Protein backbone atom coordinates (compact mmCIF):
# COMPACT_ATOMS: atom_id res chain seq x y z
CA UNK A 1 0.00 0.00 0.00
CA UNK A 2 1.45 3.37 -1.04
CA UNK A 3 1.67 6.12 1.58
CA UNK A 4 -0.58 8.48 -0.40
CA UNK A 5 -3.23 5.75 -0.60
CA UNK A 6 -3.00 5.24 3.14
CA UNK A 7 -3.37 8.99 3.73
CA UNK A 8 -6.47 8.94 1.55
CA UNK A 9 -7.84 6.14 3.74
CA UNK A 10 -7.00 8.18 6.84
CA UNK A 11 -8.73 11.27 5.44
CA UNK A 12 -11.81 9.29 4.49
CA UNK A 13 -12.24 7.65 7.86
CA UNK A 14 -11.50 10.75 9.92
CA UNK A 15 -14.16 12.71 8.03
CA UNK A 16 -17.17 10.61 9.00
CA UNK A 17 -19.68 11.73 11.61
CA UNK A 18 -20.90 8.21 12.33
CA UNK A 19 -19.16 4.87 11.94
CA UNK A 20 -19.97 1.20 12.20
CA UNK A 21 -17.61 -1.07 14.14
CA UNK A 22 -15.22 -1.57 11.23
CA UNK A 23 -15.05 2.14 10.47
CA UNK A 24 -14.42 2.92 14.15
CA UNK A 25 -11.49 0.53 14.19
CA UNK A 26 -10.08 2.06 11.00
CA UNK A 27 -10.25 5.51 12.57
CA UNK A 28 -8.39 4.29 15.65
CA UNK A 29 -5.72 2.74 13.44
CA UNK A 30 -5.53 5.93 11.38
CA UNK A 31 -4.99 8.02 14.52
CA UNK A 32 -2.29 5.61 15.65
CA UNK A 33 -0.58 5.73 12.24
CA UNK A 34 -0.35 9.54 12.41
CA UNK A 35 2.39 9.05 14.97
CA UNK A 36 4.59 6.46 13.23
CA UNK A 37 5.85 5.63 9.71
CA UNK A 38 4.74 2.54 7.82
CA UNK A 39 7.29 -0.27 8.09
CA UNK A 40 8.39 -2.71 5.46
CA UNK A 41 7.81 -6.38 6.11
CA UNK A 42 11.05 -8.20 6.83
CA UNK A 43 11.96 -11.25 4.80
CA UNK A 44 12.81 -13.07 8.03
CA UNK A 45 9.23 -12.70 9.17
CA UNK A 46 7.95 -13.84 5.78
CA UNK A 47 10.03 -17.01 5.96
CA UNK A 48 8.64 -17.74 9.41
CA UNK A 49 5.13 -17.07 8.10
CA UNK A 50 5.69 -19.49 5.24
CA UNK A 51 6.69 -22.22 7.69
CA UNK A 52 3.61 -21.56 9.80
CA UNK A 53 1.40 -21.81 6.71
CA UNK A 54 2.58 -25.25 5.66
CA UNK A 55 0.02 -26.92 7.90
CA UNK A 56 -2.95 -24.75 6.85
CA UNK A 57 -4.72 -27.46 4.90
CA UNK A 58 -4.27 -29.99 7.68
CA UNK A 59 -5.66 -27.56 10.26
CA UNK A 60 -8.67 -26.48 8.23
CA UNK A 61 -10.95 -29.13 9.70
CA UNK A 62 -10.78 -27.42 13.09
CA UNK A 63 -11.42 -23.89 11.84
CA UNK A 64 -14.54 -22.20 13.23
CA UNK A 65 -16.12 -19.09 11.70
CA UNK A 66 -18.68 -16.95 13.51
CA UNK A 67 -22.21 -16.67 12.14
CA UNK A 68 -21.37 -13.12 11.10
CA UNK A 69 -18.53 -14.35 8.90
CA UNK A 70 -20.80 -17.04 7.44
CA UNK A 71 -23.41 -14.41 6.60
CA UNK A 72 -20.81 -12.19 4.93
CA UNK A 73 -19.59 -15.08 2.78
CA UNK A 74 -23.11 -15.93 1.64
CA UNK A 75 -23.79 -12.28 0.86
CA UNK A 76 -20.52 -11.76 -1.00
CA UNK A 77 -21.19 -14.80 -3.15
CA UNK A 78 -24.74 -13.68 -3.95
CA UNK A 79 -23.53 -10.18 -4.83
CA UNK A 80 -20.90 -11.50 -7.23
CA UNK A 81 -23.20 -14.07 -8.83
CA UNK A 82 -26.02 -11.62 -9.55
CA UNK A 83 -24.21 -8.36 -10.20
CA UNK A 84 -20.57 -9.24 -10.83
CA UNK A 85 -19.36 -7.26 -7.81
CA UNK A 86 -16.20 -9.07 -6.72
CA UNK A 87 -14.70 -8.93 -3.21
CA UNK A 88 -11.94 -6.67 -4.60
CA UNK A 89 -14.54 -4.17 -5.83
CA UNK A 90 -15.99 -3.92 -2.35
CA UNK A 91 -13.11 -1.56 -1.53
CA UNK A 92 -15.40 1.24 -2.74
CA UNK A 93 -18.23 0.19 -0.42
CA UNK A 94 -18.95 0.15 3.29
CA UNK A 95 -20.37 -3.24 4.30
CA UNK A 96 -22.69 -3.61 7.28
CA UNK A 97 -24.27 -6.76 8.69
CA UNK A 98 -27.41 -6.96 10.80
CA UNK A 99 -28.53 -10.31 12.20
CA UNK A 100 -26.30 -13.31 11.69
CA UNK A 101 -25.87 -16.71 10.09
CA UNK A 102 -28.86 -18.03 8.14
CA UNK A 103 -31.01 -14.98 8.82
CA UNK A 104 -29.27 -11.68 8.21
CA UNK A 105 -29.23 -8.57 6.05
CA UNK A 106 -25.99 -7.36 4.51
CA UNK A 107 -25.77 -3.92 2.92
CA UNK A 108 -23.03 -2.51 0.70
CA UNK A 109 -23.15 1.28 0.42
CA UNK A 110 -20.95 3.25 -1.94
CA UNK A 111 -18.73 5.35 0.31
CA UNK A 112 -18.63 9.13 0.48
CA UNK A 113 -18.59 10.80 -2.95
CA UNK A 114 -19.50 7.49 -4.66
CA UNK A 115 -22.67 6.94 -2.62
CA UNK A 116 -25.03 8.19 -5.32
CA UNK A 117 -23.47 6.68 -8.44
CA UNK A 118 -22.76 3.27 -6.88
CA UNK A 119 -25.98 3.13 -4.90
CA UNK A 120 -26.62 0.47 -2.30
CA UNK A 121 -26.72 -3.31 -2.63
CA UNK A 122 -28.76 -5.30 -0.13
CA UNK A 123 -28.47 -9.04 0.36
CA UNK A 124 -31.22 -10.64 2.41
CA UNK A 125 -30.39 -14.03 3.89
CA UNK A 126 -33.30 -16.18 5.03
CA UNK A 127 -32.98 -19.81 6.03
CA UNK A 128 -29.55 -19.93 4.44
CA UNK A 129 -30.68 -18.58 1.04
CA UNK A 130 -29.35 -15.21 -0.15
CA UNK A 131 -31.19 -12.77 -2.41
CA UNK A 132 -29.39 -9.69 -3.73
CA UNK A 133 -30.95 -6.41 -4.86
CA UNK A 134 -29.58 -3.05 -6.00
CA UNK A 135 -31.09 0.34 -5.26
CA UNK A 136 -30.45 1.29 -8.90
CA UNK A 137 -31.77 -1.88 -10.52
CA UNK A 138 -33.11 -1.25 -14.02
CA UNK A 139 -31.11 1.93 -14.60
CA UNK A 140 -28.78 2.27 -17.57
CA UNK A 141 -25.07 1.91 -16.72
CA UNK A 142 -23.85 2.39 -20.31
CA UNK A 143 -21.50 5.30 -20.91
CA UNK A 144 -18.62 4.70 -18.56
CA UNK A 145 -18.16 7.43 -15.96
CA UNK A 146 -20.72 9.60 -17.75
CA UNK A 147 -23.48 7.15 -16.82
CA UNK A 148 -25.74 8.14 -13.95
CA UNK A 149 -25.54 4.71 -12.33
CA UNK A 150 -22.23 2.84 -12.00
CA UNK A 151 -22.04 -0.94 -12.02
CA UNK A 152 -19.26 -3.57 -12.28
CA UNK A 153 -17.94 -2.15 -15.57
CA UNK A 154 -17.22 1.21 -13.96
CA UNK A 155 -15.86 -0.43 -10.82
CA UNK A 156 -13.39 -2.46 -12.85
CA UNK A 157 -12.19 0.70 -14.57
CA UNK A 158 -11.97 2.53 -11.23
CA UNK A 159 -9.72 -0.22 -9.92
CA UNK A 160 -7.53 -0.14 -13.02
CA UNK A 161 -7.03 3.63 -12.86
CA UNK A 162 -6.54 3.62 -9.09
CA UNK A 163 -3.94 0.89 -9.41
CA UNK A 164 -1.98 2.63 -12.17
CA UNK A 165 -2.10 6.19 -10.85
CA UNK A 166 -2.36 5.63 -7.07
CA UNK A 167 -5.25 8.11 -7.06
CA UNK A 168 -9.01 8.45 -7.48
CA UNK A 169 -9.09 10.83 -10.44
CA UNK A 170 -10.75 11.26 -12.90
CA UNK A 171 -13.66 9.17 -11.67
CA UNK A 172 -13.90 10.90 -8.29
CA UNK A 173 -14.61 14.31 -9.86
CA UNK A 174 -17.10 12.64 -12.24
CA UNK A 175 -18.99 11.09 -9.32
CA UNK A 176 -19.10 14.43 -7.47
CA UNK A 177 -20.41 16.24 -10.56
CA UNK A 178 -23.13 13.65 -11.22
CA UNK A 179 -24.20 13.74 -7.58
CA UNK A 180 -24.34 17.55 -7.60
CA UNK A 181 -26.41 17.56 -10.81
CA UNK A 182 -29.19 15.89 -8.84
CA UNK A 183 -29.10 18.52 -6.14
CA UNK A 184 -27.51 16.18 -3.63
CA UNK A 185 -25.06 17.93 -1.35
CA UNK A 186 -21.86 16.11 -0.45
CA UNK A 187 -21.01 16.42 3.23
CA UNK A 188 -17.46 15.88 4.37
CA UNK A 189 -18.39 15.74 8.03
CA UNK A 190 -16.00 17.35 10.48
CA UNK A 191 -12.43 16.81 11.53
CA UNK A 192 -11.90 15.25 14.94
CA UNK A 193 -10.44 17.55 17.56
CA UNK A 194 -7.28 16.61 19.44
CA UNK A 195 -9.41 16.12 22.55
CA UNK A 196 -11.67 13.68 20.72
CA UNK A 197 -8.68 11.81 19.32
CA UNK A 198 -7.16 11.55 22.78
CA UNK A 199 -10.45 10.28 24.18
CA UNK A 200 -10.57 7.58 21.50
CA UNK A 201 -6.96 6.61 22.22
CA UNK A 202 -7.73 6.26 25.91
CA UNK A 203 -10.81 4.14 25.23
CA UNK A 204 -8.84 1.99 22.78
CA UNK A 205 -6.14 1.39 25.40
CA UNK A 206 -8.69 0.47 28.04
CA UNK A 207 -10.47 -2.01 25.77
CA UNK A 208 -7.17 -3.45 24.54
CA UNK A 209 -6.02 -4.16 28.08
CA UNK A 210 -9.34 -5.82 28.92
CA UNK A 211 -9.13 -8.09 25.86
CA UNK A 212 -5.52 -9.04 26.58
CA UNK A 213 -6.37 -9.88 30.17
CA UNK A 214 -9.12 -12.25 28.98
CA UNK A 215 -6.84 -14.07 26.52
CA UNK A 216 -6.51 -17.85 26.79
CA UNK A 217 -4.70 -18.25 23.49
CA UNK A 218 -1.25 -16.95 22.62
CA UNK A 219 -0.66 -14.62 19.67
CA UNK A 220 1.24 -17.35 17.70
CA UNK A 221 -1.71 -19.71 18.22
CA UNK A 222 -4.17 -17.10 16.97
CA UNK A 223 -1.84 -16.21 14.10
CA UNK A 224 -2.12 -19.78 12.78
CA UNK A 225 -5.91 -19.61 13.03
CA UNK A 226 -6.05 -16.23 11.27
CA UNK A 227 -3.82 -17.35 8.39
CA UNK A 228 -5.84 -20.50 7.99
CA UNK A 229 -9.04 -18.44 7.87
CA UNK A 230 -7.72 -16.23 5.06
CA UNK A 231 -6.43 -19.22 3.08
CA UNK A 232 -9.72 -21.12 3.37
CA UNK A 233 -12.12 -18.17 2.93
CA UNK A 234 -10.34 -16.75 -0.12
CA UNK A 235 -9.15 -20.06 -1.63
CA UNK A 236 -5.48 -19.16 -1.56
CA UNK A 237 -2.98 -21.13 -3.57
CA UNK A 238 0.35 -22.15 -2.02
CA UNK A 239 2.16 -19.10 -3.42
CA UNK A 240 -0.32 -16.75 -1.76
CA UNK A 241 -0.14 -18.69 1.51
CA UNK A 242 3.64 -18.53 1.53
CA UNK A 243 3.79 -14.76 1.01
CA UNK A 244 0.95 -13.57 3.23
CA UNK A 245 2.67 -11.15 5.63
CA UNK A 246 1.64 -9.52 8.88
CA UNK A 247 2.51 -6.05 10.13
CA UNK A 248 2.73 -6.63 13.85
CA UNK A 249 2.46 -2.94 14.76
CA UNK A 250 -0.98 -2.85 13.11
CA UNK A 251 -2.31 -5.78 15.16
CA UNK A 252 -4.02 -5.30 18.50
CA UNK A 253 -6.19 -6.65 21.26
CA UNK A 254 -9.72 -5.22 21.09
CA UNK A 255 -13.30 -5.67 22.22
CA UNK A 256 -15.57 -6.46 19.28
CA UNK A 257 -19.05 -5.02 18.81
CA UNK A 258 -21.77 -4.28 21.30
CA UNK A 259 -21.14 -7.64 22.94
CA UNK A 260 -17.57 -6.53 23.73
CA UNK A 261 -16.11 -9.88 22.64
CA UNK A 262 -12.41 -10.04 23.61
CA UNK A 263 -10.44 -10.48 20.39
CA UNK A 264 -7.13 -9.99 18.67
CA UNK A 265 -7.17 -8.38 15.24
CA UNK A 266 -4.53 -9.21 12.64
CA UNK A 267 -3.62 -7.06 9.66
CA UNK A 268 -2.23 -9.24 6.87
CA UNK A 269 -0.85 -7.90 3.61
CA UNK A 270 -0.27 -9.56 0.26
CA UNK A 271 1.61 -7.84 -2.57
CA UNK A 272 3.09 -5.27 -0.22
CA UNK A 273 6.69 -4.15 -0.74
CA UNK A 274 9.05 -6.87 0.59
CA UNK A 275 6.62 -9.77 0.94
CA UNK A 276 7.89 -11.22 -2.34
CA UNK A 277 4.49 -11.87 -3.91
CA UNK A 278 4.60 -11.17 -7.65
CA UNK A 279 1.02 -12.04 -8.53
CA UNK A 280 -1.98 -9.72 -8.68
CA UNK A 281 -4.80 -12.03 -7.57
CA UNK A 282 -5.68 -11.46 -3.94
CA UNK A 283 -3.29 -8.55 -3.39
CA UNK A 284 -4.44 -6.29 -0.60
CA UNK A 285 -5.21 -6.14 3.11
CA UNK A 286 -6.92 -8.82 5.18
CA UNK A 287 -8.40 -7.99 8.58
CA UNK A 288 -8.92 -11.09 10.71
CA UNK A 289 -10.42 -10.87 14.20
CA UNK A 290 -9.93 -13.93 16.41
CA UNK A 291 -11.68 -14.59 19.72
CA UNK A 292 -8.90 -14.72 22.33
CA UNK A 293 -10.82 -17.18 24.48
CA UNK A 294 -12.24 -19.67 21.96
CA UNK A 295 -10.25 -19.19 18.73
CA UNK A 296 -13.42 -18.52 16.73
CA UNK A 297 -12.88 -16.23 13.74
CA UNK A 298 -15.33 -13.47 14.66
CA UNK A 299 -14.75 -11.16 11.71
CA UNK A 300 -12.95 -11.31 8.36
CA UNK A 301 -12.70 -8.60 5.74
CA UNK A 302 -10.67 -7.92 2.61
CA UNK A 303 -9.67 -4.65 0.95
CA UNK A 304 -7.98 -4.81 -2.44
CA UNK A 305 -4.57 -3.23 -2.77
CA UNK A 306 -5.39 -0.36 -5.12
CA UNK A 307 -1.78 0.75 -5.14
CA UNK A 308 -0.54 -2.48 -6.72
CA UNK A 309 2.58 -4.30 -5.54
CA UNK A 310 4.27 -1.84 -3.20
C-alpha angles and dihedrals in degrees: 000000000000118000093240090054090051091050089052088053090049092050092048095050096042091054098062123104094202131026139187119227095276093048091048091054091048090053091051090050090047091053090049092049091055087073101048139038123248112261129219118241112252120234089227090062091046091054090051089048091052091054091049090051096055092086096047096109093047092050096047094092090067097047115119124196123195120244088252091059090046090052092049092052092050091048095047091051093049091048093052095044095051103032107016093242104151125203089254091057090055087080086089093053138069110227121208129182127203120184119005147245116357094000114048145114120229121192128193113197123187105245126243113315091012095056095100101041095043095039122189130301119205124195116193116200117198124170090345096307119115126210120187127205135175126216088224098046112152095022121124115257095180116121105057114242090351090067117102093226121044122210136168093305092060092041091054090051091047090055093048094051093042091051095049099041102028088229144088099240138143095017095050093061089045091054092048092050094049091048092049092049088066093052093252113145118219112224119201094192117218136298116253115250121235088250091055091047091051091049090053091048091052092049091047091052092049093050092044092055091049092052093047091050090054094050119125095169127066122237092249089053092051091044090061090050093048094049091048090051093054093046093050099039095048098033095239121196120224093266091056092045092051095051102040103123134194128215101213095197089061094054122090150164112256145162111246125221131322090315089061092224110189107241146155117228121210126201110207124185132199123189092016119141109283100015090100097228110143099179128092102213111101096004112155144062127321121197112199122181116196126192105242092211104043106017092236114151099238099179137011128180138167131207118188118238100247091181094063123223104349 
